[in-house]
């Protein structure tokens, strides 16, 4: 096909479509993260460098070229967690079964309600497509059926595993007392306690649904995709769990990821959980 740019064949069209697809997928990987602003900065930097080349400004071109070489290595070091999360999402199996039964989710929701009523802090990660084995290895290995009394016993005050996170795989508790990565103190959730920042941190790096109960306010919330959702009542919690875990087709539902739910009582003093013992 003749065009102003010469002959275009099927291979050229396929090439353009693949590049467009890759660029779009790259955008999806950084969308909603702090890396978006860095990408904008890189585009501005590249635009200035191209302008310097076109205008034949040798000194500016040389300086920008040198800065760009060093900047690539600096970005790899600075955004190592984001790069790791992006590569993990690329390699994440698309059709992995979640396996959590409706009865297990009901028990999880009921346990959360009872813990919240007593203002007992809790942190529970529900595994979906991303394996949580490396985080389970930081705690005590278990193999117990999910039940309300068992979860209450794990998070009871002064219990040995109270300050750690629990990992649920399917209908079973596979580990307790686990250390979860803390969300970076970039200002967004800086005033939250360690338990909430651990929930956000794990949800940033994996696709796990992380449940957290506030020890100070007795509130129940869900962390997903690096965002902390609003306070939930029992009915709302059950609906979210059904949508996010039981329904195989819903992986990152908007009702949780799109809101932070900040309020005057959210800057709380949570006991160390997940990020520290």
N, C-alpha and C positions, 0 to 999 in steps of 0.2 A: 504494500500500500504506500503510494507516494505521499509524503508530508513535507512541510517546510524544513524539517530536520533530516530529510532523506527518506530512504526506504524503511518501512517498519513492517516486520514480519511477526509471526505468532510467537516466536522465541522472545522477541523484544517486549511484546505485551506481557508475556508470562513473567519476564524478568522484572518489569515495572510493578506488576501485581504482587510479586513475592516481596520486593523491597517495601512496598506500601504496607503489606501485612506485617512485616517485621518491625517497621517503625511504629505502627499502631500497637503491636504487642509490647514494644518497649515503653510506649506511653502508659499502657495499662499497668505495667510493673511499678512505675514511679508515681502514678496518680494517687493523690491523697497522702503522700509522704513528704518529708522535708526535702527529699531529693529533687522535687519539682522546681524549687527555687534555684537549686544548683544547675539544673539543666538550662533554665532560662539564662543564668549567668554565663554558662558555657556558650550558648548561642550568641549572646551579646559580644563575648570575647572573640568568637570566631568571626562575627560580622566586622568587628574593628580590624582584625588581622587581615581579612580579605580586602577591606577598604585600603589598608596600608599597602597591600601588594598591588592593587589596581592603580593607586596614586603614586606608586614607586617611591615609597618612603622607607629607605633601607634601614635606618636606625630603628625606627619603630617596629618594622617587620622582624628585625633580628631579635629585639627584646621580647616581643610577643611570642616569637617562635621558641625562644629559650624558656620563657615562663610557661608556655604550654606543655613542654616536655616534662618539666619538674611538676607541674600541676597534675598531670595524669597520675603520677605515683602518689602525690599527696591525697588525691581523691580516693584512690584505692584504700589507703590507710584510714582516712577519715570516715569513709562510708562503708567500711567492711561489714557491719551488721546488715545494712540495707542490701549490699551486693549478695551476701549470703542468703538473705530471705528471698531475693529475686531469683537466684539460681535454684533455690529449693522449690519455689513455685513452678519454675519451668520444668523441673524433673518430677513434680508431684504426680503420682498415678491418678488418672482421670476417673477411673471407674471403681475405685476401692470401696468395698462395702463398709458402712459404718457399724452396723450390727447391734446398736443399742435397741433394746426392746422397749415397748411402751410402758411395761411394768417397771423397768429399771428407771426410766425417766420420771415416772410418777413418784418413785421412792426418792429420787434425787431432789425433786421439787419439794416433797413433804419434809425431807431432812433439812433443806435450806430454810423452809418456813419455821420449823421448830428451833433451829439455831438462831434465826433472826429474832424470834420472840424472846429468847433468853439473852440476846446480845452477845452471842458467842461467835467470835471471828472464824471464818472458814474460807478455804480456797480450793476449788475443785476444777480440774481441767478434764474435759471430755475429748478424747482422741477422735479425730475424723480421718481425713486422708493422710495427714502428715504423721509418721510414727513419732511417738514421744519417748522412745526407749532411752535416749541419752539423758533425759531429765528424770525418768524413773530410776535410772542407775544412781542418782544422787541421794535417793531416799531409801526406805526400807521396803524390800520386795514383798509383795503380798499376792494372794490369789483368792479373793473372797467375793462372794456375790454381793451386789449392791443392795443394801437394806438401810432403813431409817435408823434402827438402833446401832448398827455398826458405824455409820457415818457420825452419829452423835457421839459415840465413844471415842472415835479418832480425834474429834475436835473439842472434846471436853476440856475445860480449864484444868491446867496442871498436868494434862496427859502428855506423855513423852513426845507424841507426834503432833501436838496441837499447833505448833508454829510453822509447820511445813505445809506444802501443797499435796493434794491427793490427785492421782491420775486414774481416770476411769476409761477402760477399754471395753467397748461393747457393754455387756451387763455385769462386768466384774471390776473390782478395785484391784489394780495391779501394783500400786506403790503408794506409800504415804510418807510424810516428812520430807518431801522433795524440794529441791531448790530450783526456783524459776528465775529466769533472767529479769532484772529490773528494767523498767522503762527508763530511757535516758532522761536526765533532768534538763529538758529543753524549754521549760517554761509552761508547756501545755498542761501537764498533770503534776507539776512540781510540788504543789501543796498537799497532794494525796499521801496517805500512809504507805508503808512498805508493802502491805498486803495488796492494795489496789495497784500499785506500780508493778508488782510482780505479775499480777493478772494481765495488765496491759502489755508488759514486756514479752510474756509468752505468746500472747495473741499477735504480736508484731511479727514474730519469727515463724509461727506455725498457723495452721488454720483451725486450731483447737477452739472450742467454745469454753471459756473460762468463767466459772461462777465464783462470786465473791460476796461474803457477808461482812458488813461493817461491825466491828466490835464495839464501837462507840455509839452508833446510831441505830443499829439493828436493821439496816437496809440491805436489800438484795439487788445485785446488779450483774450484768453480763459484759465481759470484755471480749471483743471480736475484731480482728483485723486492725489491731493497734488503737482501737477506740473503746471508751468506756460508756456503756449505755446508761439510761436513766434508772431511777429506782423502780422496782417492779413489785407488784403484789403477787399473791400466789397464783391467781388465774393467768396473769400476764406472763409469769415465769413459765408455767406449763405450756402456754401457747408458743412462746419463743423456743423452748426446748423441742417441742413437736416440729416446728418449722425448720429449725437449724440442724437438728440431729436425726429425728425419726424420718422426716421426709427426705428421701434420697436426692431429690432434685434441687433442694435449696442448700446452697453452700455458704454464701455470704449475703444474708438478707439485709436489706436497707434499713429496717426499723431500728436495728441496734447500731450498725456501723455509722449511721448518719448523725448521731447525737452524742453529746458529751454529758448532758444532764447536770451541769455544774449548778451548784446552789450554795447558799451561805453556810450550810452545815456540812459541806463535803470535805473541807480541809480538816481531816481527822487524824487522830493519833492511833493508827492501827498498830497492834503488836507485830513484831517481825514475823513475816511469813513468806516462804518461797525464796526470797532474796537473801535471807540471813537466818541463822538459827537463834 
